Amino acid sequence: MTSPATTDATMRLHHIGLAVRSIDEAAGLYAGLFGLRHLSPTIEDPIQQVRVAFGELAPDVHVEFIEPTSPTSPVAAVVARGGGFYHLCFTVTSLNDALDRARSAGALEIVAPVPAAAFGGRRIAFVMMPSRDIIEFLEEGQPATGP
């Protein structure tokens, strides 16, 4: 059986996304409990209606804190239910190919490709897997603002 990851040798885990009420509070908690290192500057993304900041939990293990900026933000309902794990993000060579593979595996595209402020305008897209897990794809390209 061929998995989507084996068809794109450069697909790799980029970060774990957490929906939070407050980036500052969440980062403080993660620093105290898990030794969070280096928190990036906070970036506002008006397209996604969020503020985000990235931290490092261990070498090559990054977390994205995602704070809604409006009640219609994609993460506002998650935060209203207490927040927490939101998505896994994978870098991909071709966003369109990754979306095609995900759809063929039964995933539903929930956010079409858009430029992301946190990644210097690189395109992202989100899918919901049949298991209801959310996956973000980040297209490789110009250097990212985040980790």
C-alpha positions in Angstrom: 0.0 0.0 0.0 1.4 3.4 -1.0 0.8 6.2 1.4 0.7 9.9 0.5 4.0 10.5 2.4 5.9 8.0 0.3 4.9 9.8 -2.9 6.4 13.1 -1.8 9.8 12.5 -0.4 10.0 16.0 0.9 6.8 15.9 2.9 7.7 16.4 6.6 6.1 17.4 9.8 6.5 21.1 10.2 4.6 21.9 13.4 1.8 21.0 15.8 -1.0 23.6 15.9 -2.7 24.5 19.2 -5.8 26.7 19.4 -5.4 29.0 22.4 -7.3 31.8 24.1 -4.1 33.7 24.7 -0.7 33.2 23.1 1.1 34.8 26.0 -0.7 32.5 28.6 -0.2 29.4 26.6 3.4 30.1 25.8 4.0 30.7 29.6 2.4 27.4 30.5 4.4 25.5 27.9 7.6 27.2 29.0 7.0 26.2 32.6 5.8 22.7 32.0 7.6 21.5 28.8 10.6 23.8 28.5 9.3 25.8 25.5 12.3 27.6 24.0 12.3 30.7 21.8 8.9 32.2 21.0 8.7 33.9 17.7 7.1 37.4 17.3 3.4 37.2 17.1 2.0 37.6 13.5 -1.5 38.6 12.7 -3.1 36.8 9.7 -6.2 38.7 8.6 -7.2 36.1 6.0 -7.4 33.4 8.7 -8.5 35.8 11.4 -5.8 34.7 13.8 -2.7 35.7 15.6 0.1 33.1 15.7 3.4 32.6 17.3 5.8 29.6 17.0 7.8 28.0 19.8 10.4 25.2 19.9 9.8 22.3 22.3 12.9 20.3 21.2 15.1 20.4 18.2 12.9 20.2 15.1 9.7 20.0 17.3 7.7 23.2 16.8 4.4 24.3 18.1 2.2 27.0 16.7 0.0 28.9 19.1 -3.1 30.1 17.3 -5.3 32.8 18.9 -8.5 33.9 17.2 -8.9 37.6 16.5 -12.7 37.4 15.8 -15.7 35.3 16.6 -15.8 34.1 13.0 -12.2 32.9 13.0 -11.8 29.2 12.1 -10.4 28.4 15.6 -12.9 30.5 17.6 -15.2 27.5 18.2 -12.3 25.3 19.2 -11.2 27.9 21.7 -14.7 28.3 23.0 -14.7 24.5 23.8 -11.5 24.9 25.7 -8.9 24.9 22.9 -6.0 22.5 22.6 -4.7 20.4 19.7 -5.9 21.8 16.4 -3.8 20.4 13.5 -0.6 18.9 12.2 1.2 20.8 9.5 3.3 19.2 6.8 5.5 20.9 4.3 5.0 19.7 0.7 6.7 20.3 -2.6 3.4 20.8 -4.4 0.3 22.0 -2.6 -2.0 20.9 -5.5 -0.5 17.4 -5.5 -0.8 17.0 -1.8 -4.5 18.2 -1.9 -5.2 15.7 -4.7 -3.6 12.8 -2.7 -5.6 13.8 0.4 -8.9 14.0 -1.5 -8.2 10.6 -3.0 -7.8 9.3 0.5 -11.2 10.7 1.5 -10.2 14.0 2.9 -12.3 17.1 2.6 -10.7 20.4 1.7 -11.8 22.9 4.3 -9.5 25.8 3.4 -8.5 26.3 -0.2 -4.9 27.4 -0.9 -4.3 30.9 0.4 -1.1 32.9 1.2 -0.1 32.8 4.9 1.3 35.8 6.7 3.2 33.5 9.1 5.1 32.0 6.3 6.1 35.0 4.2 3.2 34.5 1.8 3.8 30.8 1.1 0.5 29.1 0.4 -1.3 26.9 2.9 -4.4 24.7 2.7 -6.3 22.6 5.2 -8.0 19.3 4.9 -10.2 17.3 7.3 -9.3 13.6 7.2 -12.0 10.9 7.4 -11.0 10.5 11.0 -11.9 14.2 11.5 -8.2 15.2 12.1 -7.2 18.5 10.5 -4.1 18.6 8.4 -2.4 21.8 7.1 -0.2 21.6 4.1 2.5 24.3 3.7 4.0 24.7 0.3 7.8 24.9 0.2 9.2 28.0 -1.4 10.5 31.3 -0.2 11.9 31.4 3.4 9.3 31.3 6.1 8.8 33.8 8.9 8.1 31.0 11.3 10.4 28.1 12.2 
